[in-house]
Amino acid sequence: MDRPPSLSKEAFIEKMRNEVERVLGQVAEAVNQAPAGRLITDSEEKVRDLMAQLRRTVYETAVQMRVDEAEKSFPPSPGCGERSKEA
């Protein structure tokens, strides 16, 4: 079986750049909002949740981009997109 087409690293990075920067900004805000003496207690869970969501989004996007590339390599099915002559 042939290996499916790969996603473009450059396109993937470009697509994810804004989301990564947005989440990193939220991490900085969570850490900055934690009061002195409670830095870890008041920010760790928020940062963990932010990074878990980012991890999920990054992985889902990478998988979808690879699937999209694979779909491009298949020709359309016969009759795909044609209107029925019976209508």
DRENVEX-11626 format. One record per atom (N, C-alpha, C): atom name; z, x, y. Coordinates in steps of 0.05 Angstrom, whole numbers, plus 5000, padded with zeros to 4 digits. Atoms other than C-alpha are relative to their C-alpha. Layout:
N
    a     pz     px     py
   CA      Z      X      Y
...
This chain:
87
    a     pz     px     py
    N   5000   5017   4976
   CA   5000   5000   5000
    C   5000   5018   5025
    N   5002   4985   4975
   CA   4981   5026   5069
    C   5025   4995   5017
    N   4978   5003   4981
   CA   5035   5038   5120
    C   4991   4983   5024
    N   5007   5016   4976
   CA   5035   4985   5176
    C   4998   5017   5025
    N   5002   4985   4975
   CA   5016   5009   5246
    C   5028   5004   5013
    N   4975   4994   4986
   CA   5072   5041   5286
    C   5000   4988   5028
    N   4999   5009   4972
   CA   5097   5015   5352
    C   4999   5025   5017
    N   5002   4978   4981
   CA   5085   5059   5412
    C   5027   5007   5011
    N   4974   4992   4990
   CA   5147   5098   5430
    C   5001   4997   5030
    N   5001   5002   4971
   CA   5126   5100   5503
    C   5001   4971   5009
    N   4999   5029   4993
   CA   5113   5025   5506
    C   5027   4988   4995
    N   4973   5010   5007
   CA   5179   5011   5472
    C   5020   5009   5020
    N   4981   4990   4980
   CA   5218   5055   5519
    C   4996   4986   5027
    N   5005   5013   4975
   CA   5184   5025   5579
    C   5009   4971   5000
    N   4992   5028   5002
   CA   5197   4954   5554
    C   5030   4998   5001
    N   4971   5002   5002
   CA   5271   4969   5542
    C   5015   5012   5025
    N   4988   4985   4978
   CA   5284   5012   5605
    C   5018   4982   5018
    N   4984   5017   4981
   CA   5307   4955   5651
    C   5025   4988   4986
    N   4977   5011   5015
   CA   5352   4924   5597
    C   5021   5021   4996
    N   4981   4978   5004
   CA   5385   4991   5582
    C   5015   5006   5026
    N   4987   4995   4975
   CA   5397   5004   5655
    C   5019   4978   5009
    N   4983   5023   4993
   CA   5425   4934   5666
    C   5026   5001   4985
    N   4976   4999   5017
   CA   5474   4942   5608
    C   5017   5024   5008
    N   4984   4976   4992
   CA   5495   5012   5630
    C   5014   4994   5027
    N   4987   5009   4975
   CA   5509   4982   5699
    C   5024   4983   4995
    N   4978   5018   5007
   CA   5553   4929   5667
    C   5023   5016   4987
    N   4979   4983   5012
   CA   5590   4983   5627
    C   5015   5014   5023
    N   4987   4987   4977
   CA   5604   5021   5692
    C   5018   4980   5015
    N   4984   5021   4987
   CA   5629   4956   5724
    C   5026   4994   4984
    N   4977   5006   5017
   CA   5675   4941   5665
    C   5021   5023   5002
    N   4982   4977   4999
   CA   5705   5011   5667
    C   5013   5002   5028
    N   4990   4999   4973
   CA   5712   5010   5743
    C   5020   4978   5007
    N   4983   5023   4995
   CA   5746   4942   5743
    C   5027   5002   4986
    N   4975   4997   5015
   CA   5800   4964   5694
    C   5020   5015   5018
    N   4979   4987   4983
   CA   5865   4981   5731
    C   5009   5027   4988
    N   4989   4975   5009
   CA   5895   5050   5727
    C   5023   4995   4980
    N   4980   5003   5020
   CA   5938   5057   5666
    C   4992   4980   4978
    N   5009   5020   5019
   CA   5899   5002   5630
    C   4970   5004   4995
    N   5029   4995   5001
   CA   5830   5034   5630
    C   4988   4992   4973
    N   5011   5006   5027
   CA   5818   5031   5555
    C   5007   4972   4992
    N   4991   5027   5008
   CA   5858   4967   5543
    C   4983   4979   5012
    N   5014   5021   4986
   CA   5820   4928   5595
    C   4970   5003   5001
    N   5029   4996   4999
   CA   5750   4956   5586
    C   4987   5004   4973
    N   5012   4993   5026
   CA   5740   4976   5514
    C   4986   4977   4986
    N   5013   5023   5014
   CA   5726   4907   5485
    C   4975   4991   5014
    N   5024   5008   4984
   CA   5678   4888   5541
    C   4977   5019   4995
    N   5021   4980   5005
   CA   5640   4953   5532
    C   4989   4998   4972
    N   5009   5002   5028
   CA   5638   4945   5457
    C   4981   4976   4997
    N   5017   5023   5002
   CA   5609   4875   5464
    C   4973   5004   5014
    N   5025   4995   4986
   CA   5558   4897   5515
    C   4981   5018   4983
    N   5016   4981   5016
   CA   5535   4955   5470
    C   4990   4987   4974
    N   5009   5014   5025
   CA   5532   4910   5408
    C   4976   4982   5006
    N   5023   5017   4992
   CA   5486   4861   5445
    C   4976   5018   5006
    N   5022   4982   4994
   CA   5444   4919   5470
    C   4988   5010   4974
    N   5009   4990   5025
   CA   5439   4948   5400
    C   4983   4979   4986
    N   5015   5022   5013
   CA   5416   4880   5373
    C   4973   4995   5014
    N   5025   5005   4985
   CA   5365   4870   5429
    C   4980   5023   4996
    N   5018   4977   5004
   CA   5337   4941   5421
    C   4987   4998   4972
    N   5011   5001   5027
   CA   5329   4933   5346
    C   4980   4977   4996
    N   5018   5023   5002
   CA   5299   4863   5350
    C   4974   5005   5014
    N   5024   4995   4984
   CA   5250   4886   5403
    C   4982   5020   4985
    N   5015   4980   5015
   CA   5229   4947   5362
    C   4986   4988   4976
    N   5012   5013   5024
   CA   5218   4906   5299
    C   4978   4981   5008
    N   5021   5019   4991
   CA   5179   4852   5337
    C   4975   5015   5010
    N   5023   4985   4991
   CA   5135   4904   5370
    C   4984   5012   4977
    N   5014   4989   5024
   CA   5119   4935   5302
    C   4985   4977   4986
    N   5013   5023   5012
   CA   5103   4866   5273
    C   4975   4993   5016
    N   5023   5006   4983
   CA   5058   4852   5333
    C   4977   5019   4996
    N   5021   4980   5005
   CA   5021   4917   5321
    C   4986   4995   4973
    N   5011   5005   5026
   CA   5012   4900   5248
    C   4981   4975   5000
    N   5016   5024   4998
   CA   4985   4831   5265
    C   4973   5005   5014
    N   5025   4993   4986
   CA   4933   4861   5311
    C   4979   5012   4981
    N   5018   4987   5018
   CA   4904   4899   5252
    C   4987   4981   4980
    N   5012   5019   5018
   CA   4888   4836   5213
    C   4979   4983   5015
    N   5020   5017   4987
   CA   4824   4798   5229
    C   5010   4971   5000
    N   4993   5028   5001
   CA   4832   4725   5247
    C   4990   4986   4975
    N   5009   5015   5023
   CA   4827   4676   5190
    C   4975   4984   5007
    N   5024   5016   4994
   CA   4761   4640   5183
    C   5008   4972   5010
    N   4995   5026   4988
   CA   4760   4578   5226
    C   5024   5000   5019
    N   4977   4999   4982
   CA   4821   4601   5266
    C   4990   4997   5028
    N   5006   5003   4972
   CA   4816   4576   5336
    C   4975   4982   5004
    N   5024   5018   4997
   CA   4754   4532   5322
    C   5009   4971   5000
    N   4994   5029   4999
   CA   4756   4458   5339
    C   4987   4986   4976
    N   5011   5016   5021
   CA   4745   4409   5284
    C   4976   4984   5010
    N   5023   5014   4992
   CA   4676   4378   5287
    C   5003   4970   4995
    N   4995   5028   5006
   CA   4706   4312   5261
    C   5013   4986   5024
    N   4985   5013   4977
   CA   4745   4300   5326
    C   4982   4987   5020
